[in-house]
């Protein structure tokens, strides 16, 4: 019984580290961004929360970034809708919706906007914004209508707490 309990809860969620080696940056000091995701390997039927929980990149003093997640989500009527999620920070929450049960592949695109300021004449500044896109895919299983994801509930609590403490 104890082994079954541990096995059941050891696969409740999946933390995925991704390095995208295919995109080159023009900035000499920049390394390719590293993202770590929290995505359940078993999704509940309907809407599920996920998140980028770590983002690493080396920046110059005059640079900053904003991250967006672009998801193709399935609607109840079977149609697919592209949703973009960003909170103006680098570790946004996002939702994944699936209304078909069984094994599925989810694909998401990360948009990284790197902003670089440069001082120019007459006490002015210029702003350069560079968009870089990363694509990731994950195999998941979507449970039946009765399945409840513990990870989904924990992410919802965390999101509510973080956004209450730091409103957008």
N, C-alpha and C positions, 0 to 999 in steps of 0.2 A: 504494500500500500504506500509506504514511504517513497519508494523508487518511482511509482506511478505519479505521485504528487509532485516530486521534484522534476520529473520529465515534463509533466503538463505545464508547469509554471516556468520551466527553463526555456521553453520555446514560445512563450507568450509574446515576446517582442524581439525585434531584430534591430541591432544598431549597426549601421553600415558606414564604413569609411570609404571615401572615394577620392582618388587623385586623378585629375584629368590631365593626361600628358599630351593630348592632341592639340591644345590651343597654345599658341605662343603670344607672349605679351611684348609690346614695344618698349615698355619700361625696363631699363637695364637692372634696376634693383628689385623688380617684382619676380616672385616665383609664381608658379601656377597655383591657383587657389585650391585649398583643401576643404572639403565639406564633409561633415558627419551628420547623418540623418537618424531620426527615430521614426521608424515605420514598422507597424506590426506585421508579422509574417502571416497572420490570420486576421483578415478584416471582418468586421461585422457587416451584415447586409445593410446597405444604406450609406450614411455619411460617417466618415472616420477622420480623426485628427492625426496629423503627423507634424514633424518639425525638423528644421535644420537646427541642430543644437550646438554645432561648432563650425566656425569659419575661420580659416587662417590665411593670411597673406601679409607679406612685408610691404610696407608703404613708406614713401618719403614723407617728410614733415608736411608737405603741401598737398597731400592726397587723402582721400577718404572714399568710402564706398557705401552703396545701398544694394541689397539683395532682394530679388523677386523670384517667386516660384510660379511657373506656368504649368498648369495641369489640364489634361483633357479628362473631364469628369463625365461619368455616365448619369443621365437623368432617369427618373422613374419611367418615362415614356420610351426609353431606349435610345434617345438621341444623345449625342456627345456635345458637350459645351466646353470651350476653353476658358479656364478661370485663371486670374493672376492674383497672387497673394503677396503682400508686402506690408510691413509695419514701419518702414523707414529705417529699420535697423538691419543687422546682419544675421539674425537667427529667427526668421519668421515662422509662425505656425501656418499650416495649410491643411485643406481638407481634401480627402479622396472619397469619391462616391462611386459605389458599385452596386448594381441591382440585379446581377446575375451571380449565382453561386458557383463554386468550384475554383479550379486553378486558373489564374489570370496573370497577365503581365501588365504592370503599370509603368508608364513612362512619364517622366517629368523633365522640364527644362528649367535650368537656373539661369537667371539674367543677373549678371554682376555689372553694376554701373560704377566705374572708377572715375572720380571727379578730381581734377588737378587744377589748382589755382596757380596763377603766375602774375607777379606784380609787373605792371607796365607803366609807362610814363604818366605824369600828372596824378599821382596817388590813386591810380586805378588798378583794377585786377581783371584778368581774363579767366574764364572757366572753360576747361576742356572736359567733356564727358565722353568716356569710351565705354561702349557696351561689349561685353564678352558673354557668350552663351555656352553652357555645358548641358549635355543631355545624359540622363541616367535612366536605366530600366531595372525593374525588380520583379521577381516572381512572388506572387502572394496567393493565398487561398481565401476565398470569400465564403464565410459560413452561412448557414441558413438564417431565416428571419428571427429565430430564437437565440442566436449566439450573441453574447455580450462581451465586448473587449475590455478587459481590465485596463490595458494600456490606454485605450481611448478615454476612459474615465479619468485616469491620472493626468493625461495631457490636458483635458478640459479644465481640471482643477488648477493645474499649473498656469495655463493660459489666463484663466479668470483672475488668479492671484497677481500675476505679473502685470496685466493690463489695468488692474485696479490700483496697483502701486505706482504705475507709470503710464497714465492715460496717453493715448496717441494724440 
